[in-house]
Amino acid sequence: MTEFILRPSITNPKLWNPERPPKNEWNKIRKEVLERDNYTCVFCGHTAAKNMNIHHINETKSCEPDNLVTICVACHAIQHIGRNLDLKTIEIWLSKISQVEIVRKTREGIKRGETLTTINKKLPLSRGPHSPDSILYANDLVFGIGDQPRAYLDEPLCVVFVNFKQWQIE
């Protein structure tokens, strides 16, 4: 099985909004992928019977099951930072821990009843080159993406969640 490493990124704007098959066919493909992946996010290992997304492995328009994987809402937000910075659901910080560890620590805090603010204060975070809520992080990636299908923030830049609803992260 392919190893998937979670890093904040954007998809090349040329590949935005891939066409999906008709709804009934898409639902069949989606169910096949969810069942194949045991409703488990390929990035963080979170398993849930509902609220899981489907993500393209290769940034192509192919909606074949072998080009799709199961991904939780939180990890999907990390894969599309531009949209989520714009929606003010995430921020970008420097961190000494990995992105997947941030996701897991956030889930653990939510299960304990902590707020995102409380959880984030416990994380080893420091300010990056832009304001944490700045869309410039995504714009810099778009500017330099060229013909690459996906661009990633340099490590140790990571996403933290600031305006997620509980169902999106638990």
Phi, psi and chi 1 to 4 in degrees:
 res  aa     phi    psi   chi1   chi2   chi3   chi4
   1 MET       -  143.0  173.7  120.0 -176.9      -
   2 THR   -68.0  139.9  -55.8      -      -      -
   3 GLU   -89.6  129.9 -178.8 -179.5   -6.6      -
   4 PHE  -109.4  125.1  -65.0   93.8      -      -
   5 ILE  -107.1  127.7  -62.0  170.4      -      -
   6 LEU   -85.4  117.9 -175.6   59.9      -      -
   7 ARG  -140.1  141.0  -72.2 -176.9   52.5 -152.5
   8 PRO   -58.9  133.7  -22.2   33.0      -      -
   9 SER  -156.1  176.3   60.4      -      -      -
  10 ILE  -134.6  155.4   61.8  156.2      -      -
  11 THR   -92.3  143.6  -58.2      -      -      -
  12 ASN   -54.6  128.7 -169.4  -42.7      -      -
  13 PRO   -54.0  -25.3  -26.0   34.3      -      -
  14 LYS   -66.6  -18.4  -64.1  174.9 -169.4  170.9
  15 LEU  -107.7    7.5  -60.3  172.3      -      -
  16 TRP   -65.0  152.0  -73.0   -5.3      -      -
  17 ASN    54.4   60.7  -57.6  -43.3      -      -
  18 PRO   -63.9  145.7   22.5  -29.9      -      -
  19 GLU   -73.2  132.6  -70.7 -175.8   27.6      -
  20 ARG   -98.4  156.8  -74.9 -169.7 -178.9  156.3
  21 PRO   -64.1  170.0  -14.4   23.3      -      -
  22 PRO   -52.8  153.8  -23.2   31.3      -      -
  23 LYS   -52.4  -45.7 -174.1  172.8 -178.0  169.7
  24 ASN   -65.4  -37.4   62.7  -20.1      -      -
  25 GLU   -70.1  -41.9 -173.8  179.4  -23.3      -
  26 TRP   -61.3  -42.9  172.1 -109.7      -      -
  27 ASN   -61.3  -36.5  -72.6  -19.9      -      -
  28 LYS   -66.5  -45.6 -175.4  177.2  169.9 -175.1
  29 ILE   -63.1  -45.4  -67.0  167.3      -      -
  30 ARG   -58.1  -47.4 -176.5  178.1 -171.2  -77.7
  31 LYS   -61.9  -41.5 -178.2  178.5 -179.7 -161.2
  32 GLU   -60.2  -44.2  178.5 -177.8  -22.9      -
  33 VAL   -67.4  -45.5  173.3      -      -      -
  34 LEU   -58.6  -45.2  -71.0  166.9      -      -
  35 GLU   -67.3  -43.0  -71.2  175.4   -8.8      -
  36 ARG   -57.6  -41.3  179.1 -160.7   67.4 -153.6
  37 ASP   -89.8    7.4  -64.7  -16.0      -      -
  38 ASN    56.5   36.3 -163.4   30.9      -      -
  39 TYR    54.2   34.4  -66.2   82.7      -      -
  40 THR  -119.5  130.3  -58.3      -      -      -
  41 CYS   -64.6  128.7  177.6      -      -      -
  42 VAL   -70.9  -15.1  -61.8      -      -      -
  43 PHE   -92.6  -52.7  -69.8  101.1      -      -
  44 CYS  -108.1  -10.5   72.3      -      -      -
  45 GLY    84.8    3.7      -      -      -      -
  46 HIS   -66.8  135.4  177.2   67.5      -      -
  47 THR  -118.4  133.4  -59.7      -      -      -
  48 ALA  -154.2  144.5      -      -      -      -
  49 ALA   -77.0  -17.7      -      -      -      -
  50 LYS  -140.7  170.9   59.8 -178.7 -175.1  173.1
  51 ASN    63.0   28.5  -58.8  -37.2      -      -
  52 MET   -99.9  146.7  -61.6  -61.7  -84.5      -
  53 ASN  -106.1  167.4  -66.1  167.4      -      -
  54 ILE  -114.8  134.8  -58.0  -60.5      -      -
  55 HIS  -128.7  141.6 -177.9   69.7      -      -
  56 HIS   -74.7  131.6  -72.0   81.8      -      -
  57 ILE   -73.2  -58.5  -63.3  171.0      -      -
  58 ASN   -95.6  132.1  -62.4  -43.2      -      -
  59 GLU   -73.0   71.5  -58.3  -59.0  -31.3      -
  60 THR  -125.4  176.7   66.5      -      -      -
  61 LYS   -88.0    1.8  -65.4 -174.8  180.0 -165.6
  62 SER   -66.5  127.3  170.8      -      -      -
  63 CYS  -108.7   27.9  -71.3      -      -      -
  64 GLU   -73.5  143.0  -64.6  -63.4  -41.6      -
  65 PRO   -54.3  -30.8  -28.1   36.0      -      -
  66 ASP   -74.1   -6.0   62.9  -11.4      -      -
  67 ASN  -109.3   12.9 -172.0   41.7      -      -
  68 LEU  -128.4  146.9  -58.4  168.3      -      -
  69 VAL  -138.6  161.5  -68.3      -      -      -
  70 THR   -83.1  136.8  -58.4      -      -      -
  71 ILE  -144.9  138.7 -174.3  171.5      -      -
  72 CYS   -75.2  165.6   68.9      -      -      -
  73 VAL   -61.0  -40.8  174.9      -      -      -
  74 ALA   -63.2  -50.0      -      -      -      -
  75 CYS   -65.7  -32.3  -70.7      -      -      -
  76 HIS   -65.4  -36.9 -148.3 -164.7      -      -
  77 ALA   -62.4  -35.2      -      -      -      -
  78 ILE   -70.7  -30.7  -65.4  162.6      -      -
  79 GLN   -75.2  -13.4  -68.5  -69.8  -57.3      -
  80 HIS  -135.3   65.6  -60.4  -75.3      -      -
  81 ILE   -66.1  -32.3   61.9  166.5      -      -
  82 GLY   -58.9  -50.8      -      -      -      -
  83 ARG   -61.3  -42.1  173.6   95.3  171.5  112.8
  84 ASN   -79.0  -27.6  -70.8  -71.6      -      -
  85 LEU   -66.2  -41.9  -78.5  166.0      -      -
  86 ASP   -62.9  -36.5 -168.0   43.0      -      -
  87 LEU   -81.3   -5.7  -68.8  171.6      -      -
  88 LYS    63.2   32.9  -55.2  -71.6 -173.3 -151.0
  89 THR   -95.4  -16.4   58.8      -      -      -
  90 ILE  -133.5  165.9   64.8  166.9      -      -
  91 GLU  -136.8  159.9  -70.4 -178.4   -9.6      -
  92 ILE  -110.6  128.7  -52.8  -64.7      -      -
  93 TRP  -136.7  160.6  -68.8   83.6      -      -
  94 LEU   -82.3  139.9  -68.0  167.7      -      -
  95 SER  -145.2  147.2 -179.2      -      -      -
  96 LYS   -84.2   -9.0  -64.9  177.1 -177.0  175.1
  97 ILE  -110.0  160.8   62.0  174.8      -      -
  98 SER   -71.4  162.0   71.7      -      -      -
  99 GLN   -61.9  -43.1 -177.9   63.4   71.1      -
 100 VAL   -65.7  -33.5   74.4      -      -      -
 101 GLU   -66.7  -37.1 -167.6  172.3  -12.8      -
 102 ILE   -62.0  -43.8  -70.6  171.8      -      -
 103 VAL   -60.8  -47.2  171.3      -      -      -
 104 ARG   -65.2  -42.9  -70.4  177.4  179.2  151.3
 105 LYS   -64.7  -34.7  -74.5 -176.5  178.7  -64.9
 106 THR   -66.2  -44.8  -57.4      -      -      -
 107 ARG   -60.8  -43.1  -82.1 -151.9  178.7   91.0
 108 GLU   -60.8  -43.0  -69.2  165.4    6.7      -
 109 GLY   -64.4  -41.6      -      -      -      -
 110 ILE   -60.8  -43.1  -67.4  -67.6      -      -
 111 LYS   -62.4  -29.4  -73.3  179.0 -176.6  172.1
 112 ARG   -82.8   -2.6  -71.3 -170.0  -59.6  -90.5
 113 GLY    87.8   13.2      -      -      -      -
 114 GLU   -80.1  154.6  -63.7  174.2  -14.2      -
 115 THR   -82.5  162.3   66.2      -      -      -
 116 LEU   -60.4  -37.5  -68.9  172.6      -      -
 117 THR   -60.6  -46.2  -59.0      -      -      -
 118 THR   -63.4  -44.7  -59.6      -      -      -
 119 ILE   -60.2  -48.4  -65.5  164.0      -      -
 120 ASN   -64.4  -32.3  -68.2  -18.0      -      -
 121 LYS   -65.2  -24.8  -75.5 -179.5 -178.4  177.0
 122 LYS   -84.7  -13.8  -65.9  178.9 -178.1  178.6
 123 LEU   -81.9  147.7  -63.6  172.4      -      -
 124 PRO   -78.1   86.7   29.1  -32.9      -      -
 125 LEU  -117.9  145.2  -57.0  174.3      -      -
 126 SER  -141.3  159.1   58.7      -      -      -
 127 ARG   -67.6  140.3 -171.8 -177.8  158.7  121.1
 128 GLY   -90.8 -163.0      -      -      -      -
 129 PRO   -69.4  -20.8   19.6  -27.9      -      -
 130 HIS  -121.0  169.2  -56.2  -60.0      -      -
 131 SER   -56.0  142.6  171.6      -      -      -
 132 PRO   -55.8  -28.0  -26.5   35.3      -      -
 133 ASP   -99.5   13.7   63.1  -10.5      -      -
 134 SER   -77.2  131.7  176.2      -      -      -
 135 ILE   -69.2  -11.2 -164.3   72.9      -      -
 136 LEU   -58.3  -29.5  -69.6  174.6      -      -
 137 TYR   -57.9  -47.9  -74.3  107.4      -      -
 138 ALA   -71.4  -40.8      -      -      -      -
 139 ASN   -61.1  -40.1  -70.3  -11.5      -      -
 140 ASP   -60.2  -39.9  -71.0  -11.4      -      -
 141 LEU   -67.6  -43.0  -68.4  177.2      -      -
 142 VAL   -61.0  -43.7  168.2      -      -      -
 143 PHE   -59.8  -36.8  179.1   73.5      -      -
 144 GLY  -101.4    5.8      -      -      -      -
 145 ILE   -71.8  -29.8 -160.6  166.9      -      -
 146 GLY    57.9 -129.2      -      -      -      -
 147 ASP   -98.1    4.2  -70.7  -31.6      -      -
 148 GLN   -66.3  144.2  -64.5  -61.9  -47.7      -
 149 PRO   -72.9  -26.1   20.3  -27.3      -      -
 150 ARG  -147.5  145.0 -178.9  165.9  -73.4  -79.2
 151 ALA  -125.4  142.8      -      -      -      -
 152 TYR  -117.3  145.4  -61.4   89.5      -      -
 153 LEU   -67.3  146.1  -75.5 -179.9      -      -
 154 ASP   -67.5  139.0  -69.3  -27.4      -      -
 155 GLU   -72.4  143.1  -65.5  179.4  -54.0      -
 156 PRO   -99.4   29.8   35.6  -34.9      -      -
 157 LEU   -68.8  133.3  -69.7  168.7      -      -
 158 CYS  -138.6  161.9  -69.8      -      -      -
 159 VAL   -94.9  137.6  165.2      -      -      -
 160 VAL  -121.7  152.9  -61.8      -      -      -
 161 PHE   -95.1  130.7  -54.0   99.1      -      -
 162 VAL  -123.3  -15.6  -65.4      -      -      -
 163 ASN  -147.3   40.6 -165.8   21.3      -      -
 164 PHE   -89.5  149.9 -103.9   32.2      -      -
 165 LYS   -82.1  156.0  -55.7 -144.3  178.7  -14.8
 166 GLN   -56.0  -42.0 -173.3  167.5  -11.7      -
 167 TRP   -63.1  -23.3   68.8  -93.8      -      -
 168 GLN   -76.0  -17.1  -67.1  174.6  -60.3      -
 169 ILE  -124.3  -18.0 -164.7   73.8      -      -
 170 GLU   -77.6      -   59.9 -178.1    5.1      -
